[in-house]
Amino acid sequence: FTAQLASAAVIIGAALLGGPVSTTQVVSSAIMGVGSAERLSKVRWGVAQEIVVAWILTIPATAIAAAIIYRLLAPLLVH
């Protein structure tokens, strides 16, 4: 319940401010936060690290993929 409440507060707050947020990232972070607040050993930190690395790599990876797709399709586009 606490993780859901924290997630809802962050998502609503961001929406009111007009900021984009990923609900998946908010919920994952809230679950890790609530778990670590109860006891640090409740969080599988190796998994948490993998999640954070995936978050960091997502933007550059999608930018590279978009650039490659654009390069492949650009000759087909009408200018």
N, C-alpha and C positions, 0 to 999 in steps of 0.2 A: 504493500500500500504506500509506503513512504517513497519508494522509487517512482511510482506512478504519479504521486502528488508533486514531487520535485520536477519530473519530466513535464507535467502539465503546466506548472508555473513558469518554467523556462520557455516552453513553446508559446504560451500565451503572451508572456512578456516580450519575446522576440517579435511576435505577430503585431503587437501593439506599437512597437517601435519600427515596424516595417523591415525587420532584418530577416534574411533567409537563414533557416536552420534545418539541419537534417534530423528528422525525428529518430532515426536509427541511432545516430551518434548521441543524441540527448538521452535516450533511454538506456543505451549501453553505459554511458558515463554515470547516469543516476544509479544504476544497479551496482556499478563498481564503487561508487561513493558510499551508498548505503551499506554495502557489504563491508567495506573497509572501516566505516564508522563503528560498526558492531564489533568487528575483530579483523585485523589485517590478514590473518590466515584464511579468512572466508573468501578472499578474492584469489583467483588463479592468475597471478601476476604475469606468468609467461603468456597466457592467452590474452591478457589485457595489453601486453606489449605488442603482440601480433596484430591486434585490432588497431592500435594507434599507428603502427607502421603502415598498415593498409590504408588508413585515413590519409596519411602523409603522402603516400605514393599514388593515390587515386588521381589527384589533379594533374600532376605531370604526365602520368601514363595516358590519361584521356586526351590531354593536349597533344601528345605525340601521335596517338592514334588518329585524332582529328586531322592533324597536319598531313599524315600519310594518306588518309582517305581523300582529303582535298587535292593533294598532288595527283592522285590517280584519276580523280573525277574532273579536275579543272579543264582538261582538254575537251571534255564532252559538253561543258557548259557554254551557253551562248553569251558572248560579251557584249 
